Amino acid sequence: MLLDGLFGARFAGEMIAGKEGFFPPNVVLRARPDDPDFVATVAREHAIGVTTGQKFLLGAWRGIPVTAFAASRLDTSSAIFTWESSGLRSPADLVGKRIGYRRGSEGEVLFDVLMVQLGLPRSQIVKVPYQNGFDALRSGAVDAVIAEVGHEFTPSDPDFARLKVIKPQDYGIHAPGLVYFASSALLQDRPSTMGQVLEGLIKGWQLVYDDYSRSVPALVGFDPAGLSADRVRLELQQQRALIVPAAGRIAEYDESRWKMLRDALIFAKLGEETVPISQAVSYQLLRDVYRRSPNLAGPGAWSGVRAVK
């Protein structure tokens, strides 16, 4: 089993699943967020990938033969950060303000859709491109910044407690966050192996969130010099609702999120739908895994699980 490019709390489930032996042998799972051709690389190498729903869907629309089969983060982790003292409490308060963003990012796309759905004038918002959004916020170059939850200051930073977060989900904006996908041929030719992989991923995330006293030290052990227990625990807590929802099952996405993402990308003129969602996204593997192992849906279901050999 090779975990290629998977590192940090955002990939904790995959890392723990690999460490515990929950995956079948000879499986390659990759995450390379900075590779612009990552989706095509996964398809070419018949591997399994983890990327944002946006990057996956744009790749599928370009004709790359890939299929999404489950979610890592069920919803977007993009949010709007500002200072508690700013008085900015809702999207309406951002009108007339300077917003830091990364051009073409998932956060920017969903922010624009949010403003349109709420009937707010985008023309009255000043968008400021940034290299490091929180540095821009701290220096006063922007009034708010669009960034990912988990990328803000560390708990030891004096500015950590000063942040205010405005989440798109609180205003009805839902889109797949990180998704698992594979070459369509791999999914079709090796359904049993893919089912084992998905089951391993679910068990990995269950183990992460069922017992921090076990999972946090294991994650820090991947990079003791670069990771701290406090930081890992904080990031796990911040993303928990996106991975282990109060109502719903790990890895399970729904069509409404994909439709919202599709409409957002078309609205932003980043792509044109050439492959219907029904052809690019599969729900069958998820259904089969949960039907075969209904205990996976319950809390603490990893306990006593025997590693896949």
C-alpha positions in Angstrom: 0.0 0.0 0.0 1.4 3.4 -1.0 0.2 6.7 0.4 1.6 9.2 -2.0 1.4 12.9 -1.1 -1.0 12.2 1.8 0.0 14.3 4.8 -1.5 16.2 7.7 -4.9 16.1 9.5 -6.9 16.6 6.3 -5.7 13.1 5.2 -5.8 11.6 8.7 -8.3 8.8 7.7 -6.2 7.7 4.8 -3.0 7.7 6.9 -4.4 5.8 9.8 -6.1 3.3 7.5 -2.8 2.6 5.8 -1.0 2.4 9.1 -3.5 -0.1 10.5 -3.5 -2.3 7.4 -7.1 -1.6 6.5 -6.3 -1.5 2.7 -5.8 -4.4 0.3 -2.2 -4.8 -0.9 -0.8 -3.1 -4.1 -3.1 -0.1 -3.9 -1.9 3.4 -4.7 -3.7 6.3 -3.1 -2.5 9.7 -4.1 -3.1 13.4 -3.2 -1.1 16.1 -4.9 -3.0 19.3 -4.6 -0.4 21.4 -6.5 -0.3 19.2 -9.6 -2.4 20.9 -12.3 -2.7 17.6 -14.2 -3.4 15.4 -11.1 -6.7 14.1 -12.3 -5.2 13.0 -15.6 -2.2 11.4 -13.8 -4.5 9.3 -11.6 -6.4 8.1 -14.7 -3.3 7.3 -16.7 -1.7 5.4 -13.8 -4.9 3.5 -12.8 -4.5 4.9 -9.3 -6.9 6.2 -6.7 -6.9 9.9 -6.0 -8.1 12.5 -3.5 -8.8 16.0 -4.7 -11.4 18.8 -4.5 -14.8 18.2 -6.0 -14.1 21.2 -8.3 -10.8 19.9 -9.7 -12.4 16.4 -10.2 -15.4 17.7 -12.0 -13.4 20.1 -14.3 -11.1 17.1 -15.1 -14.1 14.9 -16.0 -15.5 17.6 -18.2 -12.3 17.7 -20.1 -12.9 14.1 -21.0 -10.5 12.4 -18.5 -11.9 8.9 -17.9 -12.4 9.1 -14.1 -15.2 8.4 -11.7 -15.8 9.8 -8.2 -16.9 7.0 -5.8 -17.1 8.7 -2.3 -16.4 11.8 -0.4 -13.6 12.6 2.1 -15.0 15.9 3.2 -18.8 15.9 2.5 -18.9 19.6 2.2 -16.6 22.5 1.3 -14.1 23.6 3.9 -13.8 27.0 2.3 -15.0 29.9 4.5 -14.7 33.6 5.0 -12.4 34.8 7.8 -12.4 38.2 9.4 -11.8 39.7 12.9 -14.3 39.4 15.7 -13.8 43.2 16.3 -14.6 44.0 12.6 -18.4 43.9 13.1 -18.6 41.7 10.0 -21.1 38.9 10.9 -22.8 37.9 7.7 -22.3 38.0 3.9 -24.3 41.2 3.7 -21.8 42.9 5.9 -19.1 42.2 3.3 -20.6 44.6 0.7 -18.2 47.5 0.2 -15.3 45.6 1.8 -12.0 44.2 0.5 -11.9 40.4 0.2 -8.7 38.5 -0.2 -9.0 35.5 -2.5 -7.1 33.0 -4.8 -8.3 33.4 -8.4 -10.3 30.4 -9.6 -10.2 28.7 -6.3 -13.2 26.7 -4.9 -13.6 29.4 -2.3 -13.9 32.2 -4.8 -16.4 30.3 -6.9 -18.6 29.5 -4.0 -18.4 33.0 -2.6 -19.7 34.4 -5.8 -22.6 32.0 -5.8 -23.3 32.8 -2.2 -23.5 36.5 -3.0 -25.8 35.9 -6.0 -28.1 33.6 -4.1 -28.5 36.2 -1.3 -29.1 39.0 -3.9 -26.0 40.9 -2.8 -24.1 43.2 -5.2 -20.8 41.6 -6.2 -19.8 44.8 -8.0 -19.5 46.5 -4.6 -17.0 44.1 -3.3 -13.3 44.7 -3.9 -11.5 41.4 -4.5 -7.8 41.4 -3.6 -5.6 38.5 -4.9 -3.1 37.3 -2.2 -0.2 35.0 -1.7 -0.9 34.4 2.0 -4.4 35.4 2.9 -4.0 35.5 6.7 -0.9 37.7 6.3 -3.0 40.1 4.2 -5.7 40.1 6.9 -3.2 40.7 9.7 -1.5 43.6 7.8 -4.9 45.2 7.1 -4.6 44.9 3.4 -8.0 43.2 3.3 -11.1 43.2 5.6 -11.8 39.5 5.2 -10.2 36.5 3.4 -11.6 33.4 1.7 -9.5 30.4 2.8 -9.8 26.9 4.0 -10.8 26.0 7.6 -7.7 24.5 9.2 -5.3 26.9 7.5 -5.6 29.7 9.9 -3.4 30.6 12.8 -2.2 28.0 15.3 -3.8 28.0 18.8 -0.7 29.5 20.3 -0.9 32.5 18.0 -2.4 35.5 19.9 -4.6 36.3 16.9 -6.2 32.8 16.8 -9.0 33.7 19.2 -9.7 37.0 17.4 -11.0 35.3 14.2 -14.6 35.3 13.1 -15.6 32.6 10.5 -18.5 33.0 8.1 -19.4 29.5 6.6 -21.2 29.2 3.2 -23.0 26.1 4.6 -24.9 28.4 7.0 -26.4 30.1 4.0 -27.4 27.1 2.0 -24.2 26.7 -0.1 -23.2 23.1 -0.2 -20.7 21.4 -2.5 -18.5 18.3 -2.3 -15.3 19.1 -0.5 -12.6 16.5 -1.0 -13.6 13.4 -3.0 -12.1 10.0 -3.7 -11.9 9.1 -7.4 -10.3 6.6 -9.6 -9.8 5.8 -13.3 -13.1 4.6 -14.6 -11.4 1.4 -15.8 -10.1 0.6 -12.4 -13.5 1.0 -10.8 -15.1 -1.2 -13.4 -12.5 -3.9 -13.6 -11.8 -4.3 -9.8 -15.0 -3.6 -7.9 -14.1 -6.0 -5.1 -10.7 -4.2 -4.5 -12.3 -0.8 -4.7 -14.9 -1.9 -2.2 -12.1 -3.0 0.2 -10.4 0.4 -0.3 -13.6 2.3 0.5 -14.3 0.1 3.6 -10.7 0.8 4.7 -11.1 4.5 4.3 -14.3 4.5 6.4 -12.7 2.5 9.1 -9.7 4.8 9.1 -11.8 7.9 9.6 -13.9 6.1 12.3 -10.7 5.3 14.2 -9.4 8.8 13.9 -12.5 10.3 15.5 -13.4 7.6 17.9 -10.2 7.8 19.9 -8.0 10.9 19.8 -5.7 9.4 22.4 -4.8 6.8 19.9 -5.1 8.6 16.5 -3.4 11.9 17.4 0.0 10.4 18.5 -0.1 8.1 15.5 -0.5 11.1 13.2 2.2 13.1 14.9 4.4 10.1 14.5 4.4 10.6 10.7 6.4 13.8 11.2 7.3 14.5 14.8 9.4 17.5 13.9 6.7 19.2 11.8 3.5 18.3 13.6 2.3 19.0 17.2 -0.4 17.2 19.0 -2.3 20.4 19.7 -2.3 21.4 16.1 -3.4 18.0 14.8 -6.2 17.8 17.4 -7.4 21.3 16.5 -7.5 20.5 12.8 -9.4 17.3 13.4 -12.0 19.1 15.5 -12.4 21.8 12.9 -13.1 19.4 10.1 -15.0 16.8 12.1 -18.5 18.0 10.9 -17.3 17.8 7.3 -16.2 14.2 7.7 -18.3 12.6 10.4 -21.7 14.4 10.1 -24.2 14.3 12.9 -26.9 13.1 10.4 -25.3 11.0 7.6 -22.6 8.5 7.0 -18.9 8.8 6.5 -17.9 9.2 2.8 -21.5 9.6 1.6 -22.3 12.5 -0.7 -25.5 13.4 -2.4 -26.5 14.6 -5.9 -27.7 18.0 -4.7 -24.1 19.0 -3.7 -22.8 17.9 -7.1 -25.5 19.9 -8.9 -24.7 23.0 -6.9 -21.0 22.7 -7.7 -21.8 22.1 -11.4 -24.0 25.2 -11.5 -21.3 27.2 -9.7 -18.6 26.3 -12.1 -20.7 27.1 -15.1 -21.7 30.4 -13.5 -18.1 31.2 -13.0 -17.3 30.3 -16.6 -14.6 27.9 -15.5 -16.0 25.0 -17.5 -18.8 23.6 -19.5 -20.6 20.4 -18.7 -19.7 17.8 -21.3 -20.2 14.7 -19.1 -23.4 14.5 -17.0 -23.0 14.1 -13.3 -24.7 10.7 -13.5 -21.8 9.5 -15.6 -18.9 11.1 -13.6 -20.1 10.2 -10.1 -21.0 6.7 -8.8 -23.1 6.0 -5.7 -23.2 2.3 -6.2 -19.9 1.4 -4.4 -21.0 3.4 -1.3 -24.3 1.6 -1.3 -22.7 -1.8 -1.7 -20.2 -1.2 1.1 -22.7 0.0 3.6 -25.2 -2.8 2.6 -22.4 -5.4 3.0 -21.2 -4.0 6.3 -24.0 -2.1 8.0 -22.0 -1.8 11.2 -19.8 0.8 9.5 -22.6 3.3 9.9 -22.5 3.2 13.7 -20.1 5.1 16.0 -17.0 3.2 17.2 -17.5 0.6 14.4 -13.8 0.2 13.9 -13.3 -1.4 17.3 -12.1 -4.9 17.0 -11.8 -4.7 13.2 -9.3 -7.1 11.8 -6.8 -5.6 9.4 -7.1 -6.5 5.8 -4.2 -8.7 4.8 
